[in-house]
Structures are given as C-alpha cells and as structure tokens.
Amino acid sequence: MSWFTEKWTPNINFSVRIKSHIYSETTPFQQLEVYDSYELGRFFTLDGIMMANEKDEFIYHEMIVHTPMSVNPGIQNVLVIGGGDGGSVRELTRYPSIEKIDMVEIDESVVRACQKHFQITTTGLTDPRVSMKFEDGLLYVKNTEKIYDLIIVDSTDPIGPGEGLFTIEFYQNCYRILAKDGILINQHESPYFDKESQEMKRAHQKITSLFPIAKVYQAFIPTYPSGHWLFGFASKKYDPIKDFKGSKIEELGYPTKYYNSDVHKGSFGLPNYVKEKLVKI
Ligand code: SAM
C-alpha cells in the first residue's frame, strides 16, 4: 500500500493513499509529481506540497477569481502570476467581458505536466484571450509597462521560487501596474499553524502599508494545512463588501460549487483569533 505524506508541522503529517504515481520531473525550479489517489482523484505536488487535487481544487479557484469579479464586473485586463495548473485562468475565461489574460508562470513544466496529467484545470489555457509567459513574476511586474484591472497572485508558499512573490518590492510593482480602481488578490497562507501564520502576517503587513483597502477573506480547503485558508483582497478603490454587486458568475448562468453571494459576504467575516493576528503584527 502506498501513501503520499506531506509534513504539515514537525508533529503533524497529512497522508493520502495513492493508486499510482503517474509522473515525476525535476524541473529547473522544483520537484514535480503527479499521483492518482482513492479519495482525491489525481493530484500534483511541488517540492512535496500538494498544490491541487481533483476533489477540492474548485474551492480555491472559485474563491480566488469570483470574489474580485463580483466586486468589479468591469474588469477587462487580468494578470495571473503563477497558477501553472490553469485553474484560475479556467474560471476567468467564463467571463465574456474579460478581454485579456496574461499568465506569468516561472515553470513551464508545471503547465505541460498539468495539460497531460491533470486536465481538470487546464481547459481555459487555449482560450484566445490567454497569453502565457514563462518567467519570474517578480521580474515581470518590475519590467512591464502594461496596466491591469486585476492581478491574481496564485503562487506557491514563500519558499523556493515563490519567495519573491511575498516581498514588498513585488507588491509595490503590483500597485504600480494596477489601474486606478485595480484589485490585487493573493493566496494569503493560513492563520492556524505557526509557519503559515507567520507568512500570513508578513504578507498582510506589507500589503496594508501600500493599499488603502486591504482585507482578508477565507475558504475551507480540506487538503491545505489545517483546512482554513486565506486570500488577500487589496484595492485602490473598491471595498469587497460595500461595493459587492452580487455573484456575477451566477448572473452569467455558470454553476459554481462553492462560491455564491452568501459565501462572498461571509468569507470576509474572520474569527477573532485571526483578526487579532492580523492586527497585532
Ligand atoms: N492552487 C494551488 C495552490 O495554491 O497551492 C496551486 C498554485 S500554482 C501551482 C503555483 C505556481 O506558482 C506554481 O506552478 C509555481 O511554479 C508558480 N510560481 C512560483 N514562484 C513563481 C514566480 N516567482 N513567478 C511565477 N510563478 C511562480
């Protein structure tokens, strides 16, 4: 019997019984594995950390995309940093009003491996509005002169190639290339275990120092450490609750499995211990 085991803390492991080990590659940036499992279907890992699985990927990808799109349905130009599995792009391509999606992923191997072995998330990548660039997101935001309405930072944790995507320099450049009413969404780690909680605090401190509106919202993602995961919503103009226009994706007639208007509003209601951590930095 084979198991994939991810170390959540020095004292807690998360294990998944696997049917088969489908693919393995040492890319120039990280170790990539794809597995098939009994309960979660296919999943892939980067440097031993589960990125996405067939059973719960919808939660992360719906929450990272539909939340900003329902606050400013006028979004036309979008930048996705990371997100090599294509899940965020898939959700974005559901909006006919979006004109251009640039996806900047450091590791082309992630995209190619997902297109072959983890196709549930890759369906939007061939949409003609999507341009893929394989480079470091930190350098891209530093050098580009393009202006975006929405930036989605769909990154790995701040170790290895993802480290630069949690720096003040990165957030400053995101601010610079966002339109006057631009929105920045980032995967914001987790409040529960110490390691992710420290990263959450550091990211929040940097983002609040730059953006007039900087909120945090949550989702329940069973396969991420502790299951309690956060996203950052930072904006130059829009408040995610006051300016919420109702679920735009519902209006368009696309079925969602997690996101809806109630979830949108409720997701910004944080537990006290999380609020305290975000204030006492
Ligand atoms: N939804 C999943 C999650 O949150 O765990 C998947 C995240 S997605 C796979 C993260 C992607 O970010 C990876 O494919 C990784 O290669 C990419 N990435 C990491 N550092 C990056 C950087 N500096 N620039 C661009 N992409 C980066």
Boltz pocket constraint, residues with backbone or C-beta under 6 A from the ligand:
constraints:
  - pocket:
      binder: B
      contacts: [[A, 46], [A, 50], [A, 51], [A, 52], [A, 60], [A, 81], [A, 82], [A, 83], [A, 84], [A, 85], [A, 87], [A, 104], [A, 105], [A, 106], [A, 107], [A, 110], [A, 135], [A, 136], [A, 137], [A, 138], [A, 154], [A, 155], [A, 156], [A, 160], [A, 161], [A, 162], [A, 163], [A, 164], [A, 165], [A, 187]]
      max_distance: 6.0
